């Protein structure tokens, strides 16, 4: 039987950068079953570590990244960033796939200038953001749900990249598959949280057919642009594209109890 193909979504603007590898993965091409079918890459789920490890290895191999260099984090929807000074090793990975971590805070972004260190993040509706300043060889990966984005994770990741020599005007950021503006239904109390930050944030809310919706990718892009970064959105909707992506919101709406997570990776070779 042929091994299923791992699906990776890539940005042409990042593909052009020599020595840079990246991928926003979907849910296809892995070994997991049930609600995790099939490329679930989250060890925090009830899926087996063996399945998650194999899925992460397949994902890394699909884009030509050494699985042993993958570094992931415990994401908590906050503004914290960690600087990665080397690729994963025997203390920070299980079977070379970034499963078991040590030495990292609860954090929602990673940055590095180290070749071979693959920065990974996990999402299922939140926005994955991959960043690079190719002129100095500095990369970043940020997990931007609404809480983290509102708390300042996008500004924090840009500032951390600056400590390694990056310049905001040289940074390109790509927003991967996330819940889209036509799918993200929110309650009437939700906009006030963003309007308290800036009344102009009202622009990221729409009221179609009596249902309020939030444009998470648009807000994330605006936050990046406010820090001088060029931001591009791949435009994939995790909620609407059921066969391609895991979606926590879709799982909740259908009454299911479990949901997988897709992996996003960036690495300097």
Secondary structure, 3 states (H helix, E strand, C coil): CCCCCCCEECCHHHHCCCCEEEEEECCCCCCCCHHHCCCCCCCCCCCCHHHHHHHHHHHHHHCCCCHHHEECCECCCCCCEEEECCCCCCCCCCCCCCCCCCCCCECCEEEECCCCCEEEEEECCCEEEEEEECCCCEEEEEEECHHHHHHCHHHHHHHHHHHCCCCHHHCEEEECCECCCCCCECCCCHHHHHHCCCHHHHHHEEEECCEEEECHHHHHHHHHHHCCCEEEECCCECCCCCCCCCCHHHHHHCCCCCCCCEEEEEEEC
